[in-house]
Amino acid sequence: MAHFRLACGLLLVAFAVLGDAYAIKGIQVGVDTKTGRRPFRQEFSTFKNSGPAFDLYILALQKIQSQDQNNPLSYFGIADAARTLRVPYWDWSITPTMPPEVNQPIISINGPNGTLDVVNPLYNYTFNPKPSDIEFPPNVGSSQGTPVSSYHSTVRYPNSAGQSQPDRVNMQLQANGPALHDLTYQLITQQSQYGPFSNIGYLDERGGHYNSIENMHNGIHMLVGNGGHMSNIPYSSFDPIFWLHHANVDRLFALWQAIYPNSTVTPQVNAAGTYTDKGGETEDINTLASHSVVDTSLLSAANPDIATKLYGQIPLNHALLAAGKSVLTPANIVPFLTSQLNWRLQNTDDSPLDIGQVPNLTIHVVGQEVKQTAAEDQFPEYGQMQVYKAITAGKAGGLGDDDDPD
């Protein structure tokens, strides 16, 4: 069975301001000193039914959001606790919609004296006072041309009135659900090397940039934010859903580490730079003490599963099967895609975008043979990646016969 993926290249520009640094050591309690067992993070749909733990999480999050913004350890200050309480994760690869609880302005929980209806700290974060132009430069705009700094509270996929549109977010997430599911599985089961697994800047022997955990992380930011805070990197952590998303990214990384324990950071040039490093410097396992988190058991939370350019990919298998193509071989699929595969672009406000306005766009189709193994606990066997130029040649934005994927 051949597996086809569609890849397109876009440019993502991010910036950040370096401020004072504070040591965030995480939760230091709740670990069994004899066995080393740590409290598990829970997927949000399970965590919301955990009783006191969920109630405490809501109250704790509400409390930290109410702190004076001048306090460096307030929600505003750290944009970031209970002995076994850990931040849950949102597994968007299995549930490609936002948890309903993050879309309710008011949430009911059990307090010391009975049921409480409280302002939901998962819904948004309200700035008090609004950040200054120095803290939030006004030239960072949303999909409606409105600077993010103008919003008094965090928003997701804002409309022209600056109101969140959770239904629109969920529509986008659901439309990308099959891709999120397939790409997550393919990435963890196939990519055993840290470089191509971890980041969008890695160029490997396949001759192009392919899927990575960073690429999937970026996609969720864009789908949820869509002109709101999540899609504007310097401000994304103010949206409470940021933490559920990043807890899942951490979980996926830990899963990968458990499967490939001997694969660690390999030297790579960081073209864009970071808060502390200039662009063009080489980073390795000693950079930012990466070697200290190779063993995830040293962290204060465990995962129950383990007891600059933006490159995107869209698996085509689901669409091909829905079109009645049950035999996924190149001989059967390439002619079909050559005549039937088309694409269009749109802005984050859903308005159409002419392909000519994105001169660096390159779309190409790649495929590889995937063989299922006899044992249920073994990953599939993946063949060599092959680019099928005939499918995209002659189409606007498509890779031509004489072009090479970059």
C-alpha positions as CSV (number, residue, x, y, z in Angstrom):
1,M,0.0,0.0,0.0
2,A,1.5,3.4,-1.0
3,H,1.1,6.4,1.3
4,F,0.9,9.8,-0.4
5,R,1.4,13.2,1.2
6,L,0.9,16.7,-0.1
7,A,3.4,19.3,1.1
8,C,3.4,23.1,0.7
9,G,5.9,25.7,1.8
10,L,4.9,29.0,3.5
11,L,6.9,31.6,5.3
12,L,6.4,32.2,9.0
13,V,8.1,35.2,10.7
14,A,8.3,35.4,14.5
15,F,10.0,37.7,16.9
16,A,10.4,37.9,20.7
17,V,11.6,40.4,23.3
18,L,14.2,39.3,25.8
19,G,13.3,40.3,29.3
20,D,14.3,39.4,32.8
21,A,14.7,35.6,33.4
22,Y,13.2,33.7,36.4
23,A,13.9,30.1,37.3
24,I,10.7,28.1,36.9
25,K,11.5,24.8,38.6
26,G,8.1,23.1,38.2
27,I,6.3,21.1,40.8
28,Q,8.7,19.4,43.2
29,V,6.2,17.3,45.2
30,G,4.0,14.2,44.4
31,V,6.9,11.9,43.5
32,D,7.2,8.6,45.2
33,T,10.7,8.6,46.7
34,K,10.9,4.8,46.8
35,T,9.7,3.9,43.3
36,G,10.2,7.2,41.4
37,R,6.6,7.0,40.2
38,R,5.2,10.4,39.1
39,P,1.7,11.7,38.7
40,F,0.3,11.1,35.2
41,R,-0.8,13.9,33.0
42,Q,-4.4,13.2,31.8
43,E,-6.0,13.9,28.4
44,F,-8.5,16.7,28.9
45,S,-11.6,14.7,28.2
46,T,-10.7,12.4,31.0
47,F,-9.3,15.0,33.3
48,K,-12.5,17.1,33.3
49,N,-14.3,14.1,35.0
50,S,-11.6,13.7,37.7
51,G,-13.6,15.5,40.4
52,P,-11.5,17.5,42.9
53,A,-8.5,17.6,40.7
54,F,-10.3,19.4,37.9
55,D,-12.1,21.7,40.4
56,L,-8.7,22.5,41.9
57,Y,-7.2,23.1,38.5
58,I,-9.9,25.6,37.6
59,L,-9.6,27.4,41.0
60,A,-5.8,27.5,40.8
61,L,-5.8,28.8,37.2
62,Q,-8.4,31.4,38.1
63,K,-6.3,32.5,41.1
64,I,-3.1,32.9,39.2
65,Q,-5.0,34.9,36.5
66,S,-6.2,37.3,39.2
67,Q,-2.7,38.2,40.3
68,D,-1.3,41.7,39.8
69,Q,0.4,41.8,36.4
70,N,3.4,43.5,37.9
71,N,4.1,40.3,39.8
72,P,6.7,38.5,37.7
73,L,5.1,35.1,38.7
74,S,1.5,36.2,37.8
75,Y,-0.2,34.7,34.8
76,F,0.8,37.8,32.8
77,G,4.3,37.4,34.1
78,I,4.9,33.8,33.3
79,A,2.0,33.3,30.9
80,D,2.2,29.7,32.7
81,A,0.0,24.7,41.1
82,A,-1.5,20.4,44.9
83,R,0.5,17.5,45.2
84,T,-0.6,15.3,42.3
85,L,-2.2,18.0,40.2
86,R,-0.6,18.4,36.7
87,V,-1.7,20.4,33.7
88,P,-3.7,18.1,31.4
89,Y,-3.0,17.8,27.7
90,W,-5.3,18.2,24.7
91,D,-4.7,15.3,22.3
92,W,-5.7,17.0,19.0
93,S,-4.5,14.0,17.0
94,I,-7.4,12.0,18.4
95,T,-9.9,14.7,19.2
96,P,-9.5,17.4,16.5
97,T,-11.9,19.9,18.2
98,M,-11.2,22.1,21.2
99,P,-12.5,20.7,24.5
100,P,-16.0,22.1,25.1
101,E,-14.9,23.4,28.5
102,V,-12.5,25.9,27.0
103,N,-15.3,27.6,25.1
104,Q,-17.6,28.4,28.1
105,P,-17.3,31.9,29.6
106,I,-18.7,30.4,32.9
107,I,-17.9,27.0,34.2
108,S,-19.4,25.0,37.1
109,I,-17.1,23.3,39.6
110,N,-17.4,21.8,43.1
111,G,-16.1,24.2,45.8
112,P,-15.7,23.7,49.5
113,N,-19.3,24.7,50.1
114,G,-21.0,23.2,47.1
115,T,-21.3,23.9,43.4
116,L,-19.8,27.1,42.1
117,D,-20.3,29.0,38.8
118,V,-17.1,30.8,38.2
119,V,-15.5,32.8,35.4
120,N,-13.8,30.2,33.3
121,P,-10.0,30.7,33.2
122,L,-9.8,28.3,30.3
123,Y,-12.0,30.5,28.1
124,N,-9.6,33.5,27.8
125,Y,-7.3,35.7,29.7
126,T,-8.3,39.3,30.4
127,F,-5.4,41.8,30.6
128,N,-5.7,44.2,33.5
129,P,-4.5,46.7,32.5
130,K,-4.1,46.3,28.8
131,P,-0.5,46.0,27.8
132,S,1.3,49.1,26.6
133,D,2.6,49.6,23.1
134,I,6.0,48.7,24.3
135,E,4.8,45.3,25.7
136,F,2.5,44.6,22.8
137,P,3.7,46.5,19.7
138,P,0.6,47.7,17.8
139,N,2.0,46.6,14.4
140,V,1.1,43.0,15.0
141,G,-2.2,42.5,13.3
142,S,-5.0,39.9,13.2
143,S,-6.8,38.4,10.2
144,Q,-9.2,41.4,10.3
145,G,-6.4,43.9,10.2
146,T,-6.9,44.7,13.9
147,P,-3.7,44.7,16.1
148,V,-3.7,42.0,18.7
149,S,-2.7,44.7,21.2
150,S,-6.2,46.2,20.9
151,Y,-8.0,43.2,22.4
152,H,-8.7,43.4,26.1
153,S,-8.9,39.6,26.3
154,T,-7.4,36.8,24.4
155,V,-9.4,35.7,21.3
156,R,-9.5,32.8,18.9
157,Y,-10.3,33.2,15.2
158,P,-11.7,36.7,15.9
159,N,-14.4,38.2,13.7
160,S,-14.6,41.9,12.7
161,A,-16.0,42.8,16.1
162,G,-13.1,41.1,17.9
163,Q,-15.1,38.2,19.2
164,S,-13.8,34.6,19.3
165,Q,-15.4,32.2,16.9
166,P,-15.0,28.7,18.5
167,D,-17.3,27.1,15.9
168,R,-15.0,28.3,13.1
169,V,-12.0,27.0,14.9
170,N,-13.5,23.6,15.4
171,M,-14.6,23.5,11.7
172,Q,-10.9,24.0,10.7
173,L,-9.6,21.5,13.2
174,Q,-12.1,18.9,12.0
175,A,-11.3,19.5,8.4
176,N,-7.6,18.8,9.3
177,G,-8.4,15.9,11.7
178,P,-7.5,13.0,9.4
179,A,-4.2,14.7,8.5
180,L,-3.4,15.4,12.2
181,H,-4.1,11.8,13.0
182,D,-2.1,10.3,10.2
183,L,0.9,12.7,10.4
184,T,1.2,12.0,14.1
185,Y,1.3,8.3,13.6
186,Q,3.6,8.4,10.6
187,L,6.0,10.8,12.3
188,I,6.4,8.8,15.5
189,T,6.6,5.4,13.8
190,Q,8.9,6.3,10.9
191,Q,11.2,9.1,12.0
192,S,13.9,7.8,14.3
193,Q,16.4,10.6,14.0
194,Y,16.1,13.7,16.2
195,G,16.9,16.3,13.5
196,P,14.1,15.6,11.1
197,F,11.7,14.7,13.9
198,S,12.1,17.8,15.8
199,N,12.2,20.9,13.6
200,I,11.2,22.5,10.3
201,G,14.7,23.7,9.4
202,Y,16.1,20.2,8.9
203,L,17.0,19.2,5.4
204,D,17.8,15.6,5.0
205,E,18.8,13.0,2.4
206,R,15.3,12.9,0.9
207,G,16.0,16.2,-0.7
208,G,13.3,18.3,1.0
209,H,11.7,19.4,4.2
210,Y,9.1,17.0,5.5
211,N,6.9,16.6,8.6
212,S,8.2,17.3,12.1
213,I,6.8,17.8,15.6
214,E,7.5,21.5,15.2
215,N,5.5,21.7,12.0
216,M,2.5,20.0,13.6
217,H,2.9,22.3,16.7
218,N,2.8,25.3,14.4
219,G,-0.3,24.1,12.6
220,I,-2.4,23.9,15.8
221,H,-1.3,27.5,16.7
222,M,-2.5,28.7,13.3
223,L,-5.8,26.8,13.2
224,V,-6.8,27.9,16.7
225,G,-5.6,31.5,16.6
226,N,-6.4,32.4,13.0
227,G,-5.5,36.0,13.6
228,G,-6.0,35.8,17.4
229,H,-3.3,35.4,20.1
230,M,-2.5,31.8,19.4
231,S,-1.4,32.5,15.9
232,N,0.8,35.4,16.9
233,I,3.9,33.8,18.5
234,P,5.0,36.5,20.9
235,Y,1.5,36.5,22.5
236,S,0.3,32.9,22.1
237,S,1.0,31.8,25.6
238,F,-1.5,34.2,27.0
239,D,-4.3,32.1,25.6
240,P,-5.1,29.4,28.2
241,I,-5.4,26.7,25.5
242,F,-1.7,27.2,24.8
243,W,-0.8,25.1,27.9
244,L,-3.1,22.2,26.9
245,H,-1.6,22.2,23.4
246,H,2.0,22.4,24.6
247,A,1.4,19.7,27.2
248,N,0.4,17.4,24.3
249,V,3.5,18.4,22.3
250,D,5.6,17.5,25.3
251,R,3.8,14.2,25.6
252,L,4.4,13.3,21.9
253,F,8.0,14.2,22.3
254,A,8.2,11.9,25.4
255,L,6.6,9.1,23.4
256,W,9.1,9.5,20.7
257,Q,12.0,9.5,23.3
258,A,10.7,6.3,24.8
259,I,10.6,4.5,21.4
260,Y,14.0,5.9,20.3
261,P,16.0,6.3,23.6
262,N,19.4,6.5,21.8
263,S,18.4,9.3,19.5
264,T,19.3,12.7,20.9
265,V,20.1,16.2,19.7
266,T,22.4,16.3,16.7
267,P,24.4,19.5,15.8
268,Q,22.4,21.8,13.5
269,V,22.7,25.5,12.5
270,N,19.9,27.6,14.0
271,A,19.4,30.1,11.2
272,A,16.9,32.3,13.0
273,G,18.4,32.3,16.4
274,T,16.7,32.3,19.8
275,Y,16.3,34.5,22.9
276,T,19.9,33.7,23.9
277,D,21.7,32.7,20.7
278,K,22.4,34.7,17.5
279,G,21.2,33.4,14.2
280,G,23.7,31.2,12.4
281,E,25.1,29.5,15.5
282,T,25.3,25.7,15.8
283,E,23.3,24.1,18.5
284,D,24.0,20.7,20.0
285,I,23.0,18.6,23.0
286,N,24.7,21.0,25.4
287,T,22.8,24.0,24.1
288,L,20.2,25.1,26.7
289,A,21.2,22.0,28.7
290,S,19.3,19.7,26.3
291,H,21.2,16.7,27.7
292,S,19.4,17.2,31.1
293,V,16.0,16.2,29.7
294,V,17.0,13.1,27.7
295,D,15.7,11.1,30.7
296,T,12.0,12.2,31.0
297,S,11.6,10.4,34.3
298,L,13.5,13.3,35.8
299,L,10.6,15.6,35.1
300,S,7.8,16.2,37.6
301,A,5.0,14.8,35.4
302,A,4.7,11.4,33.6
303,N,2.8,10.5,30.5
304,P,0.4,7.5,30.9
305,D,1.2,6.4,27.3
306,I,4.7,5.4,28.5
307,A,4.4,3.2,31.4
308,T,12.0,30.8,8.8
309,K,9.9,28.6,6.7
310,L,6.8,26.7,7.5
311,Y,6.3,23.4,5.7
312,G,3.1,21.5,5.8
313,Q,1.8,18.2,4.7
314,I,-1.6,16.8,4.0
315,P,-2.0,13.0,3.8
316,L,-4.1,12.1,0.8
317,N,-5.1,8.5,1.8
318,H,-8.4,9.5,3.4
319,A,-9.5,11.5,0.3
320,L,-8.4,8.8,-2.1
321,L,-10.3,6.1,-0.2
322,A,-13.4,8.4,-0.1
323,A,-13.1,8.8,-3.9
324,G,-13.3,5.0,-4.3
325,K,-9.6,4.4,-4.8
326,S,-9.2,1.3,-2.7
327,V,-5.9,0.2,-4.4
328,L,-3.3,2.7,-3.5
329,T,-0.5,2.0,-5.9
330,P,1.3,4.5,-8.1
331,A,-0.1,2.9,-11.3
332,N,-3.6,3.5,-10.0
333,I,-3.2,6.7,-8.1
334,V,-0.8,8.9,-10.2
335,P,-3.1,9.2,-13.3
336,F,-6.1,9.9,-11.0
337,L,-4.3,12.7,-9.1
338,T,-2.8,14.1,-12.3
339,S,-6.2,14.8,-13.6
340,Q,-8.1,15.5,-10.3
341,L,-5.8,17.1,-7.8
342,N,-6.2,20.8,-7.5
343,W,-5.7,23.4,-4.8
344,R,-6.7,26.9,-3.7
345,L,-5.4,29.3,-1.2
346,Q,-7.2,31.5,1.3
347,N,-6.3,34.1,3.9
348,T,-6.9,33.5,7.6
349,D,-10.2,35.4,7.3
350,D,-11.3,32.9,4.7
351,S,-11.1,35.3,1.8
352,P,-9.6,33.8,-1.4
353,L,-5.9,34.4,-2.1
354,D,-4.6,34.3,-5.7
355,I,-1.8,31.8,-6.0
356,G,0.2,34.4,-7.9
357,Q,0.5,36.4,-4.6
358,V,2.6,33.6,-3.1
359,P,5.5,33.3,-5.6
360,N,7.5,31.0,-3.4
361,L,4.7,28.4,-3.0
362,T,5.7,24.9,-4.1
363,I,3.3,22.0,-3.9
364,H,4.4,18.5,-4.6
365,V,3.2,15.0,-4.1
366,V,5.3,12.3,-2.5
367,G,4.6,8.6,-1.9
368,Q,6.2,5.6,-0.3
369,E,5.3,2.0,0.1
370,V,4.0,1.1,3.5
371,K,4.0,-2.6,4.6
372,Q,2.1,-3.7,7.7
373,T,4.0,-6.2,9.9
374,A,2.5,-9.4,11.1
375,A,2.9,-8.5,14.8
376,E,0.4,-6.0,16.2
377,D,3.0,-4.4,18.4
378,Q,5.4,-3.6,15.6
379,F,5.4,-0.4,13.4
380,P,4.9,-0.6,9.7
381,E,7.9,-0.8,7.3
382,Y,8.3,2.3,5.2
383,G,9.9,2.4,1.7
384,Q,11.9,5.1,0.1
385,M,10.1,8.5,-0.5
386,Q,9.4,9.2,-4.2
387,V,8.3,12.5,-5.7
388,Y,5.6,12.3,-8.4
389,K,6.2,15.5,-10.5
390,A,3.7,14.5,-13.2
391,I,0.9,15.2,-10.7
392,T,1.7,18.8,-10.1
393,A,3.6,19.8,-13.3
394,G,1.9,22.6,-15.3
395,K,-0.4,23.6,-12.4
396,A,0.0,27.0,-10.7
397,G,2.2,26.6,-7.6
398,G,3.0,23.0,-8.5
399,L,6.4,21.4,-8.8
400,G,7.4,21.1,-12.4
401,D,9.2,18.3,-14.3
402,D,12.4,20.3,-14.2
403,D,12.1,21.4,-10.6
404,D,13.6,20.0,-7.5
405,P,11.8,20.0,-4.1
406,D,13.6,22.3,-1.7
